[in-house]
Amino acid sequence: MDVMQIEFRQAERSRIHEVDFNNLPFGKHFSDHMFVADFVDGEWQNQQIVPFDNFTLSPALSSLHYGQSIFEGMKAYKNDVGEVLMVRPLDNLARMNESARRMCMATLPEEVFMGGLEALLRLDADWVPNTPGSSLYIRPYMFATDTFLGVAPSKTYRFCIFTCPVGTYYAKPPKVKVETEYIRAAEGGVGYAKCAGNYAGSMYPTMLAQQAGYDQLLWTDAKEHKYFEESGTMNVMFVIDGKIVTPALSDTTLKGITRDSILQIARHMGIGIEERQVSVDEIISGIESGRVTEAFGAGTAVVVSPFSVIGYKGKDYMLAEHPADKSIAMRIKTFLTDIRTGKSDDIFGWVYKV
Ligand code: COI
């Protein structure tokens, strides 16, 4: 990738020694540098790698008022010889551009996204953890930068990538509650876009669920609250009669790249897959009858996260914890992690070496 057009300003002093790599809460420690580019006069310019620092922003910045703001989540790992690996970065770019189109924002050319990403990861390679369960979380995002209060698409945007070393997202299997009052997305809306507002809208119902003792929500459809859509920050999957059953994608669900990787791995392992409508009743009665043996979330941040409890209409339905070699979710997680860390062959052609 051509990185000639990126200007570099290196941090005077690395902050890496201030971080305890054995204790990495999600999203709290930021690596030394960030990549920044601006969309001005119809083109991406001012590509820079600079020390991670605050931006100076106008109080009238349009994204702060009307929410033209999108993001991605990716991860980098180290292999045994210290090389930095990512998987499927171009799928993140494709999804980011889909989000951009829906939010009426500028799209990103591959040279800017990949050029910035590679240059940043090369410079901050020491920040990529190599302890099991840890990785470097990568946050590419874009926001509108016009200083204008009319409700109209901005003509200017900033794209930025920064990274943080992270451990596991959930310390223990989350308890999730089926949401039957609030909704995350409706047909024709922005549910499939990774836009900031989707996360803002989820916070109040999630807070209510947390006050009731749960960690996260299971969103249901906007019309009837009858079918599962996804969970907060992840897609959702169930194991029914030994098969993986997951809600089919639609414009109300995020097109998860981890979701797709899991389905491809499951197919390769000979595990049955069904992508279809999954009703709450089917899962609740399946837990009661023993046909539903696992339920888990899948996403970049969590990778694969088995649920311990599903709460529905005031009752808790428990999901047994299986030993790692007996759990379909955990077997797939190990398979994916081994590809990402270079421990096993890249049979799907996903690995991108920096
Ligand atoms: C990710 O998995 O990267 C996400 O987008 C979840 C994030 C909001 C924590």
Residues whose N, C-alpha, C, O or C-beta is under 5 A from the ligand:
A	BS01	COI	E72 G73 M74 T233 G299 T300 A301 V302
